[in-house]
Amino acid sequence: MMRLTATQGTAQPAMSGLGGDIGAKTGSAEVDGENNPDSWFTGFRDDVAAAAMVKQGGHGGDAAGPIVAAVLRAGG
């Protein structure tokens, strides 16, 4: 499921251009009293995995996704 999310789903924009065995999961967490949800994203590329959370970042693929993708690019 994580492989499909990275190649065809909500994580695809952040994970595009990464080769190898990739997978990811995006998400958001609503917090009482805040206008935007927290953004979270977890992903892997081959034997490297990373995760990020951005307070009030909105959708996971928009704010936290590029951070994780940058780590995976550097780790490959």
PyMOL Python script that loads the backbone (N, CA, C, O; Angstrom):
from pymol import cmd

cmd.read_pdbstr("""\
ATOM      1  N   MET A   1       0.818  -1.178   0.000  1.00  0.00           N
ATOM      2  CA  MET A   1       0.000   0.000   0.000  1.00  0.00           C
ATOM      3  C   MET A   1       0.876   1.262   0.000  1.00  0.00           C
ATOM      4  O   MET A   1       0.573   2.219  -0.712  1.00  0.00           O
ATOM      5  N   MET A   2       1.944   1.272   0.780  1.00  0.00           N
ATOM      6  CA  MET A   2       2.808   2.459   0.813  1.00  0.00           C
ATOM      7  C   MET A   2       3.487   2.687  -0.532  1.00  0.00           C
ATOM      8  O   MET A   2       3.725   3.832  -0.915  1.00  0.00           O
ATOM      9  N   ARG A   3       3.803   1.616  -1.254  1.00  0.00           N
ATOM     10  CA  ARG A   3       4.413   1.765  -2.574  1.00  0.00           C
ATOM     11  C   ARG A   3       3.447   2.450  -3.539  1.00  0.00           C
ATOM     12  O   ARG A   3       3.849   3.334  -4.294  1.00  0.00           O
ATOM     13  N   LEU A   4       2.191   2.052  -3.517  1.00  0.00           N
ATOM     14  CA  LEU A   4       1.197   2.674  -4.390  1.00  0.00           C
ATOM     15  C   LEU A   4       0.957   4.133  -4.014  1.00  0.00           C
ATOM     16  O   LEU A   4       0.778   4.972  -4.897  1.00  0.00           O
ATOM     17  N   THR A   5       0.949   4.446  -2.730  1.00  0.00           N
ATOM     18  CA  THR A   5       0.766   5.827  -2.296  1.00  0.00           C
ATOM     19  C   THR A   5       1.894   6.703  -2.811  1.00  0.00           C
ATOM     20  O   THR A   5       1.668   7.859  -3.171  1.00  0.00           O
ATOM     21  N   ALA A   6       3.116   6.163  -2.850  1.00  0.00           N
ATOM     22  CA  ALA A   6       4.280   6.934  -3.308  1.00  0.00           C
ATOM     23  C   ALA A   6       4.312   7.105  -4.819  1.00  0.00           C
ATOM     24  O   ALA A   6       4.832   8.100  -5.322  1.00  0.00           O
ATOM     25  N   THR A   7       3.761   6.145  -5.542  1.00  0.00           N
ATOM     26  CA  THR A   7       3.868   6.201  -7.001  1.00  0.00           C
ATOM     27  C   THR A   7       2.593   6.668  -7.702  1.00  0.00           C
ATOM     28  O   THR A   7       2.650   7.159  -8.830  1.00  0.00           O
ATOM     29  N   GLN A   8       1.438   6.516  -7.036  1.00  0.00           N
ATOM     30  CA  GLN A   8       0.178   6.854  -7.694  1.00  0.00           C
ATOM     31  C   GLN A   8      -0.778   7.642  -6.813  1.00  0.00           C
ATOM     32  O   GLN A   8      -1.813   8.105  -7.291  1.00  0.00           O
ATOM     33  N   GLY A   9      -0.457   7.802  -5.551  1.00  0.00           N
ATOM     34  CA  GLY A   9      -1.411   8.400  -4.620  1.00  0.00           C
ATOM     35  C   GLY A   9      -1.003   9.763  -4.114  1.00  0.00           C
ATOM     36  O   GLY A   9      -0.332  10.528  -4.807  1.00  0.00           O
ATOM     37  N   THR A  10      -1.418  10.056  -2.892  1.00  0.00           N
ATOM     38  CA  THR A  10      -1.236  11.388  -2.317  1.00  0.00           C
ATOM     39  C   THR A  10       0.221  11.755  -2.064  1.00  0.00           C
ATOM     40  O   THR A  10       0.538  12.937  -1.931  1.00  0.00           O
ATOM     41  N   ALA A  11       1.113  10.773  -1.995  1.00  0.00           N
ATOM     42  CA  ALA A  11       2.531  11.058  -1.778  1.00  0.00           C
ATOM     43  C   ALA A  11       3.308  11.218  -3.078  1.00  0.00           C
ATOM     44  O   ALA A  11       4.482  11.585  -3.047  1.00  0.00           O
ATOM     45  N   GLN A  12       2.685  10.953  -4.209  1.00  0.00           N
ATOM     46  CA  GLN A  12       3.380  10.957  -5.488  1.00  0.00           C
ATOM     47  C   GLN A  12       4.054  12.296  -5.821  1.00  0.00           C
ATOM     48  O   GLN A  12       5.192  12.280  -6.289  1.00  0.00           O
ATOM     49  N   PRO A  13       3.419  13.440  -5.607  1.00  0.00           N
ATOM     50  CA  PRO A  13       4.118  14.694  -5.937  1.00  0.00           C
ATOM     51  C   PRO A  13       5.428  14.875  -5.163  1.00  0.00           C
ATOM     52  O   PRO A  13       6.427  15.309  -5.738  1.00  0.00           O
ATOM     53  N   ALA A  14       5.434  14.554  -3.894  1.00  0.00           N
ATOM     54  CA  ALA A  14       6.647  14.711  -3.085  1.00  0.00           C
ATOM     55  C   ALA A  14       7.703  13.672  -3.441  1.00  0.00           C
ATOM     56  O   ALA A  14       8.897  13.968  -3.405  1.00  0.00           O
ATOM     57  N   MET A  15       7.278  12.466  -3.784  1.00  0.00           N
ATOM     58  CA  MET A  15       8.205  11.364  -4.022  1.00  0.00           C
ATOM     59  C   MET A  15       8.646  11.244  -5.480  1.00  0.00           C
ATOM     60  O   MET A  15       9.489  10.405  -5.797  1.00  0.00           O
ATOM     61  N   SER A  16       8.096  12.058  -6.363  1.00  0.00           N
ATOM     62  CA  SER A  16       8.445  11.944  -7.780  1.00  0.00           C
ATOM     63  C   SER A  16       9.933  12.195  -7.984  1.00  0.00           C
ATOM     64  O   SER A  16      10.531  13.053  -7.335  1.00  0.00           O
ATOM     65  N   GLY A  17      10.507  11.438  -8.888  1.00  0.00           N
ATOM     66  CA  GLY A  17      11.923  11.563  -9.176  1.00  0.00           C
ATOM     67  C   GLY A  17      12.824  10.681  -8.345  1.00  0.00           C
ATOM     68  O   GLY A  17      14.010  10.548  -8.647  1.00  0.00           O
ATOM     69  N   LEU A  18      12.284  10.073  -7.298  1.00  0.00           N
ATOM     70  CA  LEU A  18      13.084   9.148  -6.482  1.00  0.00           C
ATOM     71  C   LEU A  18      13.059   7.763  -7.118  1.00  0.00           C
ATOM     72  O   LEU A  18      11.990   7.254  -7.455  1.00  0.00           O
ATOM     73  N   GLY A  19      14.221   7.158  -7.282  1.00  0.00           N
ATOM     74  CA  GLY A  19      14.299   5.811  -7.815  1.00  0.00           C
ATOM     75  C   GLY A  19      14.366   4.798  -6.694  1.00  0.00           C
ATOM     76  O   GLY A  19      14.317   5.143  -5.513  1.00  0.00           O
ATOM     77  N   GLY A  20      14.480   3.542  -7.084  1.00  0.00           N
ATOM     78  CA  GLY A  20      14.581   2.476  -6.103  1.00  0.00           C
ATOM     79  C   GLY A  20      13.222   2.041  -5.589  1.00  0.00           C
ATOM     80  O   GLY A  20      12.182   2.388  -6.151  1.00  0.00           O
ATOM     81  N   ASP A  21      13.252   1.288  -4.528  1.00  0.00           N
ATOM     82  CA  ASP A  21      12.041   0.799  -3.871  1.00  0.00           C
ATOM     83  C   ASP A  21      11.545   1.903  -2.941  1.00  0.00           C
ATOM     84  O   ASP A  21      12.166   2.169  -1.911  1.00  0.00           O
ATOM     85  N   ILE A  22      10.420   2.554  -3.297  1.00  0.00           N
ATOM     86  CA  ILE A  22       9.922   3.676  -2.503  1.00  0.00           C
ATOM     87  C   ILE A  22       8.517   3.399  -1.987  1.00  0.00           C
ATOM     88  O   ILE A  22       7.747   2.643  -2.580  1.00  0.00           O
ATOM     89  N   GLY A  23       8.212   4.033  -0.871  1.00  0.00           N
ATOM     90  CA  GLY A  23       6.878   3.963  -0.293  1.00  0.00           C
ATOM     91  C   GLY A  23       6.676   5.137   0.637  1.00  0.00           C
ATOM     92  O   GLY A  23       7.640   5.693   1.165  1.00  0.00           O
ATOM     93  N   ALA A  24       5.419   5.520   0.843  1.00  0.00           N
ATOM     94  CA  ALA A  24       5.136   6.662   1.710  1.00  0.00           C
ATOM     95  C   ALA A  24       3.692   6.632   2.191  1.00  0.00           C
ATOM     96  O   ALA A  24       2.852   5.911   1.652  1.00  0.00           O
ATOM     97  N   LYS A  25       3.427   7.428   3.210  1.00  0.00           N
ATOM     98  CA  LYS A  25       2.079   7.626   3.742  1.00  0.00           C
ATOM     99  C   LYS A  25       1.952   9.074   4.165  1.00  0.00           C
ATOM    100  O   LYS A  25       2.833   9.608   4.839  1.00  0.00           O
ATOM    101  N   THR A  26       0.870   9.709   3.777  1.00  0.00           N
ATOM    102  CA  THR A  26       0.614  11.099   4.143  1.00  0.00           C
ATOM    103  C   THR A  26      -0.517  11.178   5.154  1.00  0.00           C
ATOM    104  O   THR A  26      -1.319  10.253   5.285  1.00  0.00           O
ATOM    105  N   GLY A  27      -0.569  12.288   5.862  1.00  0.00           N
ATOM    106  CA  GLY A  27      -1.671  12.473   6.789  1.00  0.00           C
ATOM    107  C   GLY A  27      -1.722  13.866   7.362  1.00  0.00           C
ATOM    108  O   GLY A  27      -0.800  14.666   7.201  1.00  0.00           O
ATOM    109  N   SER A  28      -2.815  14.133   8.030  1.00  0.00           N
ATOM    110  CA  SER A  28      -2.983  15.401   8.732  1.00  0.00           C
ATOM    111  C   SER A  28      -3.710  15.119  10.039  1.00  0.00           C
ATOM    112  O   SER A  28      -4.473  14.160  10.156  1.00  0.00           O
ATOM    113  N   ALA A  29      -3.455  15.974  11.011  1.00  0.00           N
ATOM    114  CA  ALA A  29      -4.070  15.812  12.327  1.00  0.00           C
ATOM    115  C   ALA A  29      -4.672  17.142  12.755  1.00  0.00           C
ATOM    116  O   ALA A  29      -3.961  18.131  12.934  1.00  0.00           O
ATOM    117  N   GLU A  30      -5.971  17.153  12.915  1.00  0.00           N
ATOM    118  CA  GLU A  30      -6.637  18.372  13.353  1.00  0.00           C
ATOM    119  C   GLU A  30      -6.398  18.598  14.837  1.00  0.00           C
ATOM    120  O   GLU A  30      -6.428  17.663  15.637  1.00  0.00           O
ATOM    121  N   VAL A  31      -6.160  19.854  15.190  1.00  0.00           N
ATOM    122  CA  VAL A  31      -5.893  20.228  16.574  1.00  0.00           C
ATOM    123  C   VAL A  31      -6.920  21.286  16.979  1.00  0.00           C
ATOM    124  O   VAL A  31      -7.115  22.271  16.267  1.00  0.00           O
ATOM    125  N   ASP A  32      -7.578  21.077  18.127  1.00  0.00           N
ATOM    126  CA  ASP A  32      -8.573  22.044  18.598  1.00  0.00           C
ATOM    127  C   ASP A  32      -7.963  23.436  18.706  1.00  0.00           C
ATOM    128  O   ASP A  32      -6.859  23.604  19.224  1.00  0.00           O
ATOM    129  N   GLY A  33      -8.686  24.418  18.217  1.00  0.00           N
ATOM    130  CA  GLY A  33      -8.275  25.810  18.341  1.00  0.00           C
ATOM    131  C   GLY A  33      -7.294  26.281  17.284  1.00  0.00           C
ATOM    132  O   GLY A  33      -6.897  27.446  17.300  1.00  0.00           O
ATOM    133  N   GLU A  34      -6.886  25.406  16.359  1.00  0.00           N
ATOM    134  CA  GLU A  34      -5.959  25.809  15.308  1.00  0.00           C
ATOM    135  C   GLU A  34      -6.680  25.803  13.963  1.00  0.00           C
ATOM    136  O   GLU A  34      -7.531  24.950  13.709  1.00  0.00           O
ATOM    137  N   ASN A  35      -6.330  26.764  13.103  1.00  0.00           N
ATOM    138  CA  ASN A  35      -7.001  26.892  11.813  1.00  0.00           C
ATOM    139  C   ASN A  35      -6.612  25.798  10.821  1.00  0.00           C
ATOM    140  O   ASN A  35      -7.459  25.298  10.080  1.00  0.00           O
ATOM    141  N   ASN A  36      -5.344  25.432  10.808  1.00  0.00           N
ATOM    142  CA  ASN A  36      -4.860  24.420   9.876  1.00  0.00           C
ATOM    143  C   ASN A  36      -4.432  23.165  10.630  1.00  0.00           C
ATOM    144  O   ASN A  36      -3.899  23.257  11.736  1.00  0.00           O
ATOM    145  N   PRO A  37      -4.664  21.986  10.034  1.00  0.00           N
ATOM    146  CA  PRO A  37      -4.213  20.757  10.684  1.00  0.00           C
ATOM    147  C   PRO A  37      -2.687  20.623  10.615  1.00  0.00           C
ATOM    148  O   PRO A  37      -2.034  21.245   9.777  1.00  0.00           O
ATOM    149  N   ASP A  38      -2.142  19.810  11.502  1.00  0.00           N
ATOM    150  CA  ASP A  38      -0.718  19.480  11.437  1.00  0.00           C
ATOM    151  C   ASP A  38      -0.505  18.513  10.274  1.00  0.00           C
ATOM    152  O   ASP A  38      -1.337  17.639  10.025  1.00  0.00           O
ATOM    153  N   SER A  39       0.599  18.672   9.573  1.00  0.00           N
ATOM    154  CA  SER A  39       0.952  17.857   8.421  1.00  0.00           C
ATOM    155  C   SER A  39       1.967  16.798   8.838  1.00  0.00           C
ATOM    156  O   SER A  39       2.933  17.108   9.536  1.00  0.00           O
ATOM    157  N   TRP A  40       1.755  15.542   8.412  1.00  0.00           N
ATOM    158  CA  TRP A  40       2.765  14.518   8.676  1.00  0.00           C
ATOM    159  C   TRP A  40       2.966  13.653   7.444  1.00  0.00           C
ATOM    160  O   TRP A  40       2.072  13.514   6.609  1.00  0.00           O
ATOM    161  N   PHE A  41       4.148  13.079   7.348  1.00  0.00           N
ATOM    162  CA  PHE A  41       4.529  12.287   6.174  1.00  0.00           C
ATOM    163  C   PHE A  41       5.613  11.317   6.607  1.00  0.00           C
ATOM    164  O   PHE A  41       6.544  11.701   7.315  1.00  0.00           O
ATOM    165  N   THR A  42       5.502  10.080   6.195  1.00  0.00           N
ATOM    166  CA  THR A  42       6.557   9.097   6.428  1.00  0.00           C
ATOM    167  C   THR A  42       6.851   8.398   5.115  1.00  0.00           C
ATOM    168  O   THR A  42       5.944   8.135   4.325  1.00  0.00           O
ATOM    169  N   GLY A  43       8.118   8.101   4.884  1.00  0.00           N
ATOM    170  CA  GLY A  43       8.466   7.460   3.630  1.00  0.00           C
ATOM    171  C   GLY A  43       9.749   6.661   3.732  1.00  0.00           C
ATOM    172  O   GLY A  43      10.518   6.801   4.683  1.00  0.00           O
ATOM    173  N   PHE A  44       9.963   5.815   2.725  1.00  0.00           N
ATOM    174  CA  PHE A  44      11.207   5.060   2.658  1.00  0.00           C
ATOM    175  C   PHE A  44      11.685   4.999   1.214  1.00  0.00           C
ATOM    176  O   PHE A  44      10.907   5.109   0.266  1.00  0.00           O
ATOM    177  N   ARG A  45      12.980   4.822   1.089  1.00  0.00           N
ATOM    178  CA  ARG A  45      13.629   4.573  -0.202  1.00  0.00           C
ATOM    179  C   ARG A  45      14.704   3.527   0.052  1.00  0.00           C
ATOM    180  O   ARG A  45      15.688   3.785   0.746  1.00  0.00           O
ATOM    181  N   ASP A  46      14.509   2.361  -0.509  1.00  0.00           N
ATOM    182  CA  ASP A  46      15.407   1.239  -0.278  1.00  0.00           C
ATOM    183  C   ASP A  46      15.545   0.992   1.226  1.00  0.00           C
ATOM    184  O   ASP A  46      14.559   0.625   1.867  1.00  0.00           O
ATOM    185  N   ASP A  47      16.736   1.180   1.813  1.00  0.00           N
ATOM    186  CA  ASP A  47      16.918   0.881   3.237  1.00  0.00           C
ATOM    187  C   ASP A  47      16.977   2.128   4.120  1.00  0.00           C
ATOM    188  O   ASP A  47      17.453   2.067   5.253  1.00  0.00           O
ATOM    189  N   VAL A  48      16.490   3.267   3.595  1.00  0.00           N
ATOM    190  CA  VAL A  48      16.461   4.514   4.374  1.00  0.00           C
ATOM    191  C   VAL A  48      15.002   4.915   4.592  1.00  0.00           C
ATOM    192  O   VAL A  48      14.207   4.900   3.652  1.00  0.00           O
ATOM    193  N   ALA A  49      14.649   5.273   5.826  1.00  0.00           N
ATOM    194  CA  ALA A  49      13.300   5.728   6.146  1.00  0.00           C
ATOM    195  C   ALA A  49      13.375   7.061   6.881  1.00  0.00           C
ATOM    196  O   ALA A  49      14.347   7.345   7.580  1.00  0.00           O
ATOM    197  N   ALA A  50      12.333   7.873   6.712  1.00  0.00           N
ATOM    198  CA  ALA A  50      12.287   9.173   7.384  1.00  0.00           C
ATOM    199  C   ALA A  50      10.834   9.559   7.630  1.00  0.00           C
ATOM    200  O   ALA A  50       9.923   9.070   6.963  1.00  0.00           O
ATOM    201  N   ALA A  51      10.640  10.438   8.595  1.00  0.00           N
ATOM    202  CA  ALA A  51       9.306  10.954   8.898  1.00  0.00           C
ATOM    203  C   ALA A  51       9.433  12.414   9.315  1.00  0.00           C
ATOM    204  O   ALA A  51      10.462  12.837   9.843  1.00  0.00           O
ATOM    205  N   ALA A  52       8.368  13.178   9.069  1.00  0.00           N
ATOM    206  CA  ALA A  52       8.352  14.595   9.467  1.00  0.00           C
ATOM    207  C   ALA A  52       6.939  15.002   9.834  1.00  0.00           C
ATOM    208  O   ALA A  52       5.963  14.424   9.356  1.00  0.00           O
ATOM    209  N   MET A  53       6.845  16.018  10.703  1.00  0.00           N
ATOM    210  CA  MET A  53       5.578  16.616  11.082  1.00  0.00           C
ATOM    211  C   MET A  53       5.766  18.122  11.094  1.00  0.00           C
ATOM    212  O   MET A  53       6.741  18.629  11.649  1.00  0.00           O
ATOM    213  N   VAL A  54       4.825  18.843  10.477  1.00  0.00           N
ATOM    214  CA  VAL A  54       4.881  20.300  10.426  1.00  0.00           C
ATOM    215  C   VAL A  54       3.616  20.846  11.075  1.00  0.00           C
ATOM    216  O   VAL A  54       2.509  20.600  10.597  1.00  0.00           O
ATOM    217  N   LYS A  55       3.784  21.584  12.162  1.00  0.00           N
ATOM    218  CA  LYS A  55       2.620  22.168  12.847  1.00  0.00           C
ATOM    219  C   LYS A  55       1.899  23.126  11.917  1.00  0.00           C
ATOM    220  O   LYS A  55       2.518  23.986  11.291  1.00  0.00           O
ATOM    221  N   GLN A  56       0.593  22.971  11.834  1.00  0.00           N
ATOM    222  CA  GLN A  56      -0.289  23.784  11.009  1.00  0.00           C
ATOM    223  C   GLN A  56       0.148  23.799   9.545  1.00  0.00           C
ATOM    224  O   GLN A  56      -0.019  24.802   8.850  1.00  0.00           O
ATOM    225  N   GLY A  57       0.710  22.682   9.084  1.00  0.00           N
ATOM    226  CA  GLY A  57       1.205  22.595   7.712  1.00  0.00           C
ATOM    227  C   GLY A  57       0.176  22.185   6.680  1.00  0.00           C
ATOM    228  O   GLY A  57       0.459  22.208   5.482  1.00  0.00           O
ATOM    229  N   GLY A  58      -1.027  21.805   7.130  1.00  0.00           N
ATOM    230  CA  GLY A  58      -2.052  21.381   6.182  1.00  0.00           C
ATOM    231  C   GLY A  58      -1.911  19.917   5.833  1.00  0.00           C
ATOM    232  O   GLY A  58      -1.632  19.093   6.704  1.00  0.00           O
ATOM    233  N   HIS A  59      -2.098  19.587   4.579  1.00  0.00           N
ATOM    234  CA  HIS A  59      -2.020  18.199   4.116  1.00  0.00           C
ATOM    235  C   HIS A  59      -0.588  17.690   4.195  1.00  0.00           C
ATOM    236  O   HIS A  59       0.355  18.440   3.947  1.00  0.00           O
ATOM    237  N   GLY A  60      -0.427  16.434   4.536  1.00  0.00           N
ATOM    238  CA  GLY A  60       0.896  15.849   4.725  1.00  0.00           C
ATOM    239  C   GLY A  60       1.806  15.924   3.523  1.00  0.00           C
ATOM    240  O   GLY A  60       3.006  16.157   3.664  1.00  0.00           O
ATOM    241  N   GLY A  61       1.250  15.728   2.341  1.00  0.00           N
ATOM    242  CA  GLY A  61       2.061  15.780   1.143  1.00  0.00           C
ATOM    243  C   GLY A  61       2.543  17.173   0.791  1.00  0.00           C
ATOM    244  O   GLY A  61       3.534  17.328   0.078  1.00  0.00           O
ATOM    245  N   ASP A  62       1.852  18.183   1.284  1.00  0.00           N
ATOM    246  CA  ASP A  62       2.195  19.567   0.923  1.00  0.00           C
ATOM    247  C   ASP A  62       3.334  20.134   1.758  1.00  0.00           C
ATOM    248  O   ASP A  62       4.228  20.778   1.209  1.00  0.00           O
ATOM    249  N   ALA A  63       3.327  19.916   3.046  1.00  0.00           N
ATOM    250  CA  ALA A  63       4.321  20.550   3.918  1.00  0.00           C
ATOM    251  C   ALA A  63       5.404  19.566   4.379  1.00  0.00           C
ATOM    252  O   ALA A  63       6.593  19.841   4.218  1.00  0.00           O
ATOM    253  N   ALA A  64       5.014  18.450   4.938  1.00  0.00           N
ATOM    254  CA  ALA A  64       5.990  17.494   5.466  1.00  0.00           C
ATOM    255  C   ALA A  64       6.597  16.616   4.376  1.00  0.00           C
ATOM    256  O   ALA A  64       7.731  16.158   4.518  1.00  0.00           O
ATOM    257  N   GLY A  65       5.868  16.376   3.299  1.00  0.00           N
ATOM    258  CA  GLY A  65       6.348  15.514   2.219  1.00  0.00           C
ATOM    259  C   GLY A  65       7.660  15.951   1.601  1.00  0.00           C
ATOM    260  O   GLY A  65       8.568  15.130   1.466  1.00  0.00           O
ATOM    261  N   PRO A  66       7.797  17.216   1.218  1.00  0.00           N
ATOM    262  CA  PRO A  66       9.067  17.648   0.632  1.00  0.00           C
ATOM    263  C   PRO A  66      10.253  17.520   1.587  1.00  0.00           C
ATOM    264  O   PRO A  66      11.382  17.310   1.142  1.00  0.00           O
ATOM    265  N   ILE A  67      10.016  17.642   2.875  1.00  0.00           N
ATOM    266  CA  ILE A  67      11.100  17.485   3.852  1.00  0.00           C
ATOM    267  C   ILE A  67      11.597  16.028   3.842  1.00  0.00           C
ATOM    268  O   ILE A  67      12.800  15.774   3.774  1.00  0.00           O
ATOM    269  N   VAL A  68      10.668  15.097   3.911  1.00  0.00           N
ATOM    270  CA  VAL A  68      11.044  13.682   3.901  1.00  0.00           C
ATOM    271  C   VAL A  68      11.703  13.314   2.577  1.00  0.00           C
ATOM    272  O   VAL A  68      12.703  12.596   2.567  1.00  0.00           O
ATOM    273  N   ALA A  69      11.169  13.787   1.478  1.00  0.00           N
ATOM    274  CA  ALA A  69      11.755  13.480   0.166  1.00  0.00           C
ATOM    275  C   ALA A  69      13.194  13.988   0.076  1.00  0.00           C
ATOM    276  O   ALA A  69      14.051  13.314  -0.494  1.00  0.00           O
ATOM    277  N   ALA A  70      13.463  15.155   0.625  1.00  0.00           N
ATOM    278  CA  ALA A  70      14.829  15.694   0.609  1.00  0.00           C
ATOM    279  C   ALA A  70      15.778  14.814   1.411  1.00  0.00           C
ATOM    280  O   ALA A  70      16.919  14.598   1.003  1.00  0.00           O
ATOM    281  N   VAL A  71      15.316  14.306   2.546  1.00  0.00           N
ATOM    282  CA  VAL A  71      16.143  13.406   3.357  1.00  0.00           C
ATOM    283  C   VAL A  71      16.411  12.114   2.578  1.00  0.00           C
ATOM    284  O   VAL A  71      17.536  11.612   2.578  1.00  0.00           O
ATOM    285  N   LEU A  72      15.392  11.581   1.923  1.00  0.00           N
ATOM    286  CA  LEU A  72      15.557  10.342   1.174  1.00  0.00           C
ATOM    287  C   LEU A  72      16.488  10.539  -0.024  1.00  0.00           C
ATOM    288  O   LEU A  72      17.265   9.642  -0.351  1.00  0.00           O
ATOM    289  N   ARG A  73      16.422  11.691  -0.676  1.00  0.00           N
ATOM    290  CA  ARG A  73      17.338  11.971  -1.777  1.00  0.00           C
ATOM    291  C   ARG A  73      18.772  12.018  -1.273  1.00  0.00           C
ATOM    292  O   ARG A  73      19.675  11.474  -1.908  1.00  0.00           O
ATOM    293  N   ALA A  74      18.982  12.658  -0.144  1.00  0.00           N
ATOM    294  CA  ALA A  74      20.322  12.798   0.420  1.00  0.00           C
ATOM    295  C   ALA A  74      20.854  11.454   0.925  1.00  0.00           C
ATOM    296  O   ALA A  74      22.059  11.207   0.879  1.00  0.00           O
ATOM    297  N   GLY A  75      19.966  10.594   1.402  1.00  0.00           N
ATOM    298  CA  GLY A  75      20.380   9.324   1.977  1.00  0.00           C
ATOM    299  C   GLY A  75      20.629   8.232   0.954  1.00  0.00           C
ATOM    300  O   GLY A  75      21.105   7.152   1.304  1.00  0.00           O
ATOM    301  N   GLY A  76      20.316   8.497  -0.298  1.00  0.00           N
ATOM    302  CA  GLY A  76      20.441   7.460  -1.320  1.00  0.00           C
ATOM    303  C   GLY A  76      21.734   7.506  -1.971  1.00  0.00           C
ATOM    304  O   GLY A  76      22.007   6.700  -2.860  1.00  0.00           O
TER     305      GLY A  76
END
""", "prot")
cmd.dss("prot")
cmd.show_as("cartoon", "prot")
cmd.util.cbc("prot")
cmd.orient("prot")
